[in-house]
Structure formats: C-alpha cells, structure tokens
C-alpha cells in the first residue's frame, strides 16, 4: 500500500486541482463523475483528472488515502475537499469558487 500512497501523494502534490473519477472529463463513466466535471468546468479552473477505472490500485488506494468511501474525489492544493455531493453544496453556496480563488488556482486555458 505504501507504493500506491506514494503515487497518489505525487499526483495530489504535483497538481493544484485533481479529480479522481470514473472515466475522463470527455467521457465520464458515472453520473457523479459527470456532475463533478461539470462543476469544475463551470468554475473555469484548470484541473487534472485520474481515471480510477483504468487503475485498480488507485481505485482502492484513493479510498484509503482520503478515508472517503466513494469516487469522485476532489483535491485542491493538496487538500481533500470531498465528493460530488460536497462539491455541489460548495458550488451552490459560492464556496468552491471562493476556495479556488483564495488558493490561487489557475484558470483553464
């Protein structure tokens, strides 16, 4: 498990915003991942995505890494924010965009 934790730590540390999801932003493979992508796209931020369907080690490892049982999972500047429900609540309250702005997240180009 240490190797996978190191891999996940590297991904989270190397990217300002990372979405661990099922599928890709162009082809999400579940409704929750689709909603997470739509929220991030609406916020207009640059983000990296990791398709957990393609990597079973990451799929199981990310749940242990965050101590969160579901996917998608969003990390901003190394901090775990939550899944699609929390993203939606934060987005609707204006908190997600505020968090992105406060943390200096780059806009999508």
C-alpha positions, -999 to 999 in steps of 0.1 A, spaced: 0 0 0 30 23 6 38 24 -32 2 34 -41 1 60 -13 33 75 -27 19 75 -63 -13 92 -51 7 117 -29 27 125 -60 -4 131 -82 -20 153 -55 12 172 -48 21 178 -84 -13 193 -94 -33 223 -80 -66 206 -86 -70 168 -91 -103 149 -96 -101 112 -91 -131 100 -111 -146 72 -131 -138 78 -167 -124 110 -182 -138 146 -184 -148 139 -220 -163 105 -212 -173 103 -175 -185 68 -167 -209 76 -138 -233 104 -131 -214 116 -100 -182 120 -120 -201 137 -148 -215 162 -122 -181 168 -107 -166 176 -142 -195 200 -149 -189 218 -117 -152 222 -123 -158 232 -159 -183 258 -147 -157 272 -122 -133 276 -152 -103 262 -134 -75 240 -148 -75 205 -133 -60 171 -137 -82 140 -138 -73 105 -129 -94 76 -143 -98 51 -115 -115 26 -138 -81 22 -156 -61 17 -125 -75 -6 -98 -46 1 -74 -55 38 -74 -93 30 -73 -89 11 -40 -59 32 -27 -76 66 -31 -104 55 -8 -79 46 19 -57 77 12 -86 100 19 -106 78 43 -135 85 20 -155 56 6 -167 70 -27 -155 83 -60 -152 110 -74 -128 128 -50 -116 163 -54 -82 177 -41 -73 213 -42 -37 224 -34 -32 190 -17 -63 193 5 -92 168 1 -124 186 -3 -149 158 -9 -170 140 -34 -196 153 -59 -223 160 -33 -199 182 -12 -187 198 -44 -223 206 -54 -231 221 -20 -199 242 -20 -206 253 -56 -242 263 -49 -231 283 -18 -203 300 -38 -177 284 -15 -160 263 -42 -152 292 -65 -141 312 -34 -118 284 -23 -103 282 -58 -97 319 -58 -82 320 -23 -58 292 -31 -48 309 -64 -59 281 -87 -51 287 -123 -79 293 -147 -85 269 -176 -69 280 -208 
